[in-house]
Amino acid sequence: MTPNARAANAFIRQLQKRREKQQNFGGTEFVRIVRKSGRDRKPPGNFVDSSFLFIRSANGDSGVRPLAGNVPFWLSPDLRISPLTGLGAYTQTLEAGKTYSIACVVRNRGDVAAPSAKVEFFLADPTIGMDTRFAKRLGVGSTWIAPRGSGEVRTLYTVPANEAGHKCLFGRVFSFSPLDLPIDDFQLDPRVDRHIGQLNLNIVPQSTALTFQWIHQPNANDTIELRSAPLADLLALGHPALGDFKLSEGRELTARLRRALFKLIEDDGGKVSLERTRTGIQLISKGKGPSAVEQRKVSNRLDKALQAIQKGAKPSEFSEIFIASRKLNRAAARHLLQLELPSFGLRKGQATAIHLQGLDGNTGQPKGGITLLITG
C-alpha cells in the first residue's frame, strides 16, 4: 500500500470515529430531552442514514418489496430503447446494424447521495423468469443521484445480426459508496429486488408464433397463463406505438386465447412435460436441484425479511437468508418455448393486448411475464 493510500485510510477511519461519536452524543441528548419533558414517551432510536436506490416496476412504485402479485412488474416505465435517429420512438424490436440509445431512470428515496450510482444493462430474448447467465450484458453507466432525487443513465448499442428481433431489457442499479447492492448475483427479479427493472413488451401480428425463454429451477412446477391485459397497464407506459392503433379489450378475448398453442422447441430427453390448462399450460421439470419444499421455505423467508427491512430492520440481520437465496438461484435452468397465436379477428389499425404471466407452483409466487400487443 502506498503512503498516500495509508494516509487516506487513516483519515477515513478518523472521520468514521468522529461520526460515530457525534451520533452517540446526539442519541444521548435526545434521550435526555425526552425524559426532561416529563412525558411518558419512548426516546427515538439512532438515526442511520443511507441511500435507497430503485428502478420503478410500475407507476407509483416507491421501491417497497416484495411487490403485490397483481402488478405487471415486467413493464417498467423507467426503461426505454430508442433508435439513435429517433430518440422519441421507443421500441422493443431491434434491427441488425442499427444503433440504439438505451436509457434507465434511477431514483433515490434515501437521505444520502449516491455519487456514482451504476446501472448495468442486459438484453435477452422474450423471457419469463430471468438470469444474467442467459442474457447479454450490454454495458454499464453511472450518474450522481441526490437524496430524494433521480438520475438517468444511458448507453449505446449497435445490434449485430444475431441479436435482431424482439428483445427484453433489464436494468440493474448498484452503488459501492454508499453500499447499496442487489439481492442476487444472477437472478433478475423485480418482484423482490428494487434494484431491478424489466421491460418485456412485444408488438406482434395475430396468427404468428413467438419464441420465448422459460427460466426455472431444475425441479419446477410452473404455470404460464394467458390473460387479457387491462388497457390501463399499457397506457401507463406512454409507449408511442400505442398511438398507431385502436386498442380493444373484452371477455371475448378469453375464448380466442384458448386456441393458442404452446410447444417445447428443443428435445431435452423428457425432463420437461407440458400439460394444457384452462388458461395456459403447466410445466413440470424434474432434475437435480433444490426440492419444492426447500424452494418454498427460502422464498417465504426472503419475503418476510424484505417486509421486516421495509419496517426498519437492518439488512445485515438477514444475511443468512440472502446467502440461501443466492445459493438456490445458482441452479437455474433454461428451456425455449414457442407460443402460436390464433387470429383475434383484428383488422388493420386495431390491436389488443395480453399478459403471458408465469407462476412458480413450488413457491406460489409470480415469476415474470411478457406483454404482447397483438396487431391486425
C-alpha positions as CSV (number, residue, x, y, z in Angstrom):
1,M,0.0,0.0,0.0
2,T,1.3,3.4,-1.0
3,P,1.9,6.2,1.7
4,N,-0.9,8.2,0.1
5,A,-3.3,5.2,0.4
6,R,-2.3,4.7,4.1
7,A,-2.9,8.3,4.8
8,A,-6.3,8.3,3.1
9,N,-7.4,5.2,5.1
10,A,-6.2,6.8,8.3
11,F,-8.2,9.9,7.5
12,I,-11.3,7.9,6.7
13,R,-11.1,6.0,10.0
14,Q,-10.7,9.3,11.8
15,L,-13.9,10.6,10.1
16,Q,-15.8,7.4,11.0
17,K,-14.8,7.7,14.6
18,R,-16.0,11.4,14.7
19,R,-19.2,10.5,13.0
20,E,-19.9,7.6,15.5
21,K,-19.1,9.9,18.4
22,Q,-21.5,12.6,17.1
23,Q,-24.2,10.0,16.6
24,N,-23.8,8.7,20.1
25,F,-23.9,12.2,21.5
26,G,-27.0,13.0,19.5
27,G,-28.8,9.9,20.7
28,T,-27.8,10.7,24.4
29,E,-29.1,14.3,24.1
30,F,-32.4,13.2,22.5
31,V,-33.0,10.8,25.4
32,R,-32.2,13.5,27.9
33,I,-34.6,16.0,26.2
34,V,-37.4,13.5,26.0
35,R,-37.1,12.4,29.7
36,K,-36.8,16.1,30.8
37,S,-40.1,16.9,29.1
38,G,-41.9,14.8,31.8
39,R,-43.9,12.9,29.2
40,D,-44.0,9.1,29.1
41,R,-42.6,8.8,25.6
42,K,-40.2,6.4,24.1
43,P,-37.0,8.1,23.1
44,P,-36.2,8.0,19.3
45,G,-33.7,5.4,18.1
46,N,-30.4,6.3,16.5
47,F,-30.7,7.8,13.0
48,V,-28.9,5.7,10.4
49,D,-28.6,7.5,7.1
50,S,-28.5,5.5,3.8
51,S,-29.3,5.6,0.1
52,F,-32.3,3.8,-1.2
53,L,-31.8,3.2,-4.9
54,F,-34.6,1.7,-7.0
55,I,-36.0,1.3,-10.5
56,R,-39.8,1.5,-10.8
57,S,-41.7,-1.5,-11.9
58,A,-44.9,0.4,-12.3
59,N,-46.2,3.9,-11.9
60,G,-46.5,4.8,-8.2
61,D,-43.8,2.3,-7.3
62,S,-41.9,3.6,-4.2
63,G,-39.4,0.7,-4.0
64,V,-41.3,-1.3,-1.4
65,R,-40.7,-5.0,-1.9
66,P,-42.0,-7.6,-2.4
67,L,-44.4,-6.4,-4.9
68,A,-48.1,-7.4,-4.9
69,G,-48.8,-10.4,-7.2
70,N,-51.2,-8.5,-9.4
71,V,-48.6,-5.9,-10.6
72,P,-47.3,-6.5,-14.1
73,F,-43.7,-5.8,-12.9
74,W,-42.2,-6.6,-16.3
75,L,-43.4,-3.2,-17.7
76,S,-41.1,-0.7,-16.1
77,P,-41.8,2.9,-17.0
78,D,-38.1,3.7,-16.2
79,L,-36.6,1.8,-19.1
80,R,-36.5,2.9,-22.8
81,I,-34.9,1.7,-26.1
82,S,-34.9,4.2,-28.9
83,P,-33.2,4.3,-32.3
84,L,-30.4,6.9,-32.3
85,T,-32.0,8.5,-35.3
86,G,-35.3,9.0,-33.4
87,L,-35.0,9.1,-29.6
88,G,-38.7,9.5,-29.1
89,A,-39.6,6.4,-31.0
90,Y,-39.5,3.8,-28.2
91,T,-39.3,0.2,-29.4
92,Q,-38.5,-3.4,-28.3
93,T,-37.9,-4.7,-31.9
94,L,-34.2,-4.2,-32.8
95,E,-32.9,-4.2,-36.4
96,A,-29.4,-5.5,-37.2
97,G,-26.9,-2.8,-37.9
98,K,-28.8,0.0,-36.3
99,T,-27.6,1.8,-33.2
100,Y,-29.9,2.3,-30.2
101,S,-29.9,4.5,-27.2
102,I,-30.8,2.5,-24.0
103,A,-31.9,4.6,-21.0
104,C,-32.8,3.8,-17.4
105,V,-34.1,6.3,-14.8
106,V,-32.9,5.5,-11.2
107,R,-34.5,7.0,-8.1
108,N,-33.1,7.5,-4.6
109,R,-35.6,7.6,-1.8
110,G,-32.8,7.7,0.8
111,D,-31.2,10.6,2.7
112,V,-27.6,10.1,1.3
113,A,-26.5,11.0,-2.2
114,A,-25.2,8.2,-4.4
115,P,-22.2,10.0,-6.2
116,S,-21.7,7.1,-8.6
117,A,-24.8,5.0,-8.9
118,K,-24.1,2.4,-11.6
119,V,-26.6,0.7,-14.0
120,E,-25.9,-2.5,-15.8
121,F,-27.9,-3.1,-18.9
122,F,-28.9,-6.6,-20.1
123,L,-30.7,-7.7,-23.2
124,A,-32.4,-11.1,-23.7
125,D,-34.9,-12.8,-25.8
126,P,-38.5,-12.5,-24.5
127,T,-38.4,-14.3,-21.2
128,I,-40.4,-15.5,-18.2
129,G,-38.0,-15.5,-15.2
130,M,-34.6,-14.1,-15.8
131,D,-30.9,-14.8,-15.1
132,T,-27.9,-12.8,-16.2
133,R,-26.3,-16.1,-17.5
134,F,-29.0,-16.3,-20.1
135,A,-28.7,-12.6,-21.2
136,K,-26.3,-10.4,-23.0
137,R,-24.6,-7.7,-20.8
138,L,-24.5,-4.5,-22.9
139,G,-22.5,-2.3,-20.6
140,V,-22.6,-0.1,-17.5
141,G,-23.0,3.6,-17.0
142,S,-23.1,5.8,-13.9
143,T,-24.6,9.0,-12.6
144,W,-24.9,11.2,-9.4
145,I,-28.3,10.8,-7.7
146,A,-29.1,13.2,-4.9
147,P,-31.2,12.3,-1.9
148,R,-34.9,12.2,-2.8
149,G,-33.8,12.7,-6.4
150,S,-33.4,10.8,-9.6
151,G,-31.0,10.4,-12.5
152,E,-30.8,8.9,-15.9
153,V,-28.1,6.5,-17.2
154,R,-27.7,5.9,-21.0
155,T,-25.7,3.5,-23.1
156,L,-25.4,3.0,-26.9
157,Y,-25.8,-0.4,-28.5
158,T,-25.2,-1.3,-32.2
159,V,-27.2,-4.5,-33.0
160,P,-25.3,-7.4,-34.6
161,A,-27.2,-9.7,-37.0
162,N,-27.7,-12.5,-34.4
163,E,-29.3,-10.1,-31.8
164,A,-32.1,-8.6,-34.1
165,G,-35.7,-9.1,-33.3
166,H,-38.0,-8.8,-30.2
167,K,-36.0,-8.2,-27.0
168,C,-36.5,-7.9,-23.3
169,L,-34.5,-5.2,-21.5
170,F,-33.2,-5.3,-17.9
171,G,-31.5,-2.6,-15.8
172,R,-29.7,-3.3,-12.6
173,V,-28.6,-0.4,-10.3
174,F,-26.0,-0.6,-7.6
175,S,-23.6,1.5,-5.6
176,F,-20.5,0.7,-3.6
177,S,-20.3,4.0,-1.8
178,P,-22.8,4.2,-0.1
179,L,-23.2,0.5,-0.2
180,D,-26.5,-0.3,-2.0
181,L,-26.4,-3.7,-3.7
182,P,-28.8,-6.0,-5.5
183,I,-30.0,-9.1,-3.6
184,D,-28.6,-11.7,-6.1
185,D,-25.6,-12.1,-8.4
186,F,-27.5,-13.8,-11.2
187,Q,-31.3,-13.6,-10.8
188,L,-33.1,-10.5,-12.1
189,D,-36.4,-10.5,-10.2
190,P,-38.1,-7.1,-10.0
191,R,-40.8,-8.5,-7.7
192,V,-38.3,-8.9,-4.8
193,D,-35.4,-6.6,-5.8
194,R,-35.9,-2.9,-6.0
195,H,-32.6,-2.6,-7.9
196,I,-34.0,-4.4,-10.9
197,G,-36.2,-3.0,-13.7
198,Q,-37.6,-5.0,-16.6
199,L,-39.3,-4.0,-19.9
200,N,-40.8,-7.0,-21.6
201,L,-43.3,-5.6,-24.2
202,N,-43.6,-7.1,-27.7
203,I,-45.6,-6.0,-30.6
204,V,-46.6,-9.0,-32.8
205,P,-49.2,-9.6,-35.5
206,Q,-52.0,-12.0,-34.8
207,S,-51.7,-15.6,-36.2
208,T,-48.0,-15.7,-35.7
209,A,-45.5,-17.5,-33.4
210,L,-43.4,-16.1,-30.5
211,T,-40.4,-17.9,-29.1
212,F,-39.5,-17.1,-25.5
213,Q,-37.3,-18.3,-22.7
214,W,-38.5,-20.1,-19.6
215,I,-36.0,-19.7,-16.7
216,H,-36.7,-22.2,-13.9
217,Q,-35.4,-24.4,-11.1
218,P,-34.4,-27.9,-12.2
219,N,-37.3,-29.2,-10.0
220,A,-40.1,-26.9,-11.2
221,N,-43.9,-27.0,-11.3
222,D,-44.8,-23.7,-13.1
223,T,-47.8,-22.5,-14.9
224,I,-47.9,-20.0,-17.7
225,E,-51.2,-18.2,-18.0
226,L,-52.6,-16.1,-20.9
227,R,-55.0,-13.4,-19.9
228,S,-56.3,-10.2,-21.4
229,A,-54.2,-7.2,-20.4
230,P,-56.1,-4.1,-19.0
231,L,-55.6,-1.2,-21.3
232,A,-54.5,0.8,-18.2
233,D,-51.4,-1.3,-18.0
234,L,-50.3,-0.3,-21.5
235,L,-51.5,3.3,-21.3
236,A,-49.4,3.8,-18.2
237,L,-46.3,3.1,-20.3
238,G,-46.9,6.0,-22.6
239,H,-45.4,4.0,-25.5
240,P,-45.5,6.0,-28.7
241,A,-46.5,2.8,-30.7
242,L,-49.9,2.8,-28.9
243,G,-50.9,5.9,-30.8
244,D,-50.9,3.9,-34.1
245,F,-53.6,1.5,-33.1
246,K,-57.2,1.5,-31.9
247,L,-57.0,-0.6,-28.7
248,S,-59.7,-3.0,-27.6
249,E,-60.2,-5.4,-24.7
250,G,-63.1,-7.6,-23.6
251,R,-64.1,-11.0,-22.3
252,E,-64.5,-12.4,-25.9
253,L,-60.6,-12.5,-26.0
254,T,-60.6,-15.3,-23.4
255,A,-62.2,-17.8,-25.7
256,R,-59.8,-16.9,-28.5
257,L,-56.8,-17.2,-26.1
258,R,-57.8,-20.9,-25.6
259,R,-56.8,-21.6,-29.2
260,A,-53.2,-20.5,-28.5
261,L,-50.7,-23.4,-28.7
262,F,-47.6,-24.0,-26.7
263,K,-44.7,-26.3,-27.5
264,L,-41.2,-27.1,-26.3
265,I,-38.7,-26.3,-29.0
266,E,-35.6,-28.3,-28.0
267,D,-35.6,-32.1,-27.2
268,D,-34.4,-32.4,-23.6
269,G,-34.9,-36.2,-23.2
270,G,-38.3,-35.9,-21.5
271,K,-37.1,-33.8,-18.5
272,V,-39.9,-31.3,-19.0
273,S,-43.6,-32.1,-19.6
274,L,-46.3,-29.7,-20.8
275,E,-49.9,-30.0,-20.0
276,R,-52.6,-27.8,-21.3
277,T,-54.8,-26.0,-18.7
278,R,-57.9,-23.9,-19.0
279,T,-55.9,-20.6,-19.0
280,G,-52.5,-21.7,-20.3
281,I,-50.0,-24.5,-19.7
282,Q,-48.4,-26.3,-16.8
283,L,-44.7,-27.0,-17.0
284,I,-43.1,-29.7,-14.9
285,S,-39.4,-30.2,-14.7
286,K,-37.5,-32.9,-12.9
287,G,-33.8,-32.7,-12.3
288,K,-31.0,-32.4,-9.8
289,G,-31.6,-29.3,-7.7
290,P,-33.3,-27.9,-4.7
291,S,-36.6,-29.6,-3.7
292,A,-40.0,-27.9,-3.8
293,V,-40.0,-27.8,0.0
294,E,-36.6,-26.0,0.1
295,Q,-37.7,-23.5,-2.6
296,R,-40.9,-22.7,-0.8
297,K,-39.0,-22.3,2.5
298,V,-36.4,-19.9,1.1
299,S,-39.0,-17.9,-0.8
300,N,-41.2,-17.4,2.3
301,R,-38.2,-16.4,4.5
302,L,-37.0,-13.9,1.8
303,D,-40.4,-12.2,1.6
304,K,-40.6,-11.9,5.4
305,A,-37.1,-10.5,5.5
306,L,-37.9,-7.9,2.9
307,Q,-41.1,-6.9,4.8
308,A,-39.1,-6.5,8.0
309,I,-36.5,-4.3,6.2
310,Q,-39.2,-2.1,5.0
311,K,-40.3,-1.6,8.6
312,G,-36.8,-0.5,9.7
313,A,-34.8,-3.7,10.3
314,K,-31.2,-3.8,9.1
315,P,-30.5,-5.9,6.0
316,S,-27.4,-7.3,7.8
317,E,-29.8,-9.1,10.2
318,F,-30.9,-11.3,7.3
319,S,-27.6,-12.1,5.7
320,E,-28.2,-15.9,6.2
321,I,-31.4,-15.8,4.1
322,F,-29.8,-13.7,1.4
323,I,-27.0,-16.3,1.2
324,A,-29.5,-19.1,1.0
325,S,-31.4,-17.4,-1.8
326,R,-28.3,-16.8,-3.8
327,K,-27.3,-20.5,-3.4
328,L,-30.8,-21.6,-4.6
329,N,-30.7,-19.4,-7.7
330,R,-27.4,-20.8,-8.9
331,A,-29.2,-23.9,-10.0
332,A,-31.4,-22.1,-12.6
333,A,-32.0,-23.8,-16.0
334,R,-33.5,-22.6,-19.3
335,H,-35.8,-24.0,-21.9
336,L,-37.1,-22.4,-25.1
337,L,-40.9,-22.5,-25.7
338,Q,-43.0,-21.3,-28.6
339,L,-46.4,-19.8,-28.5
340,E,-48.6,-19.9,-31.6
341,L,-51.1,-17.1,-31.5
342,P,-54.5,-17.5,-33.0
343,S,-56.4,-15.0,-35.1
344,F,-58.2,-12.4,-32.9
345,G,-60.3,-11.1,-35.7
346,L,-58.4,-7.8,-35.7
347,R,-58.4,-5.5,-38.7
348,K,-55.6,-3.3,-39.9
349,G,-55.1,-0.5,-37.4
350,Q,-56.6,-2.5,-34.5
351,A,-54.8,-4.0,-31.6
352,T,-55.4,-5.9,-28.3
353,A,-53.0,-6.8,-25.5
354,I,-52.4,-10.0,-23.5
355,H,-50.2,-10.8,-20.5
356,L,-48.2,-14.0,-20.7
357,Q,-47.6,-14.5,-16.9
358,G,-45.6,-17.2,-15.1
359,L,-46.4,-18.5,-11.7
360,D,-44.0,-20.7,-9.6
361,G,-46.1,-23.6,-8.3
362,N,-43.5,-24.5,-5.8
363,T,-43.4,-21.1,-4.1
364,G,-46.8,-19.7,-5.1
365,Q,-45.1,-16.5,-6.3
366,P,-45.3,-14.7,-9.7
367,K,-42.0,-15.2,-11.6
368,G,-42.3,-12.8,-14.5
369,G,-44.2,-12.1,-17.7
370,I,-44.4,-10.9,-21.2
371,T,-46.9,-8.4,-22.5
372,L,-47.9,-8.8,-26.1
373,L,-49.5,-6.0,-28.1
374,I,-51.2,-8.0,-30.9
375,T,-52.0,-6.1,-34.1
376,G,-54.3,-6.7,-37.0
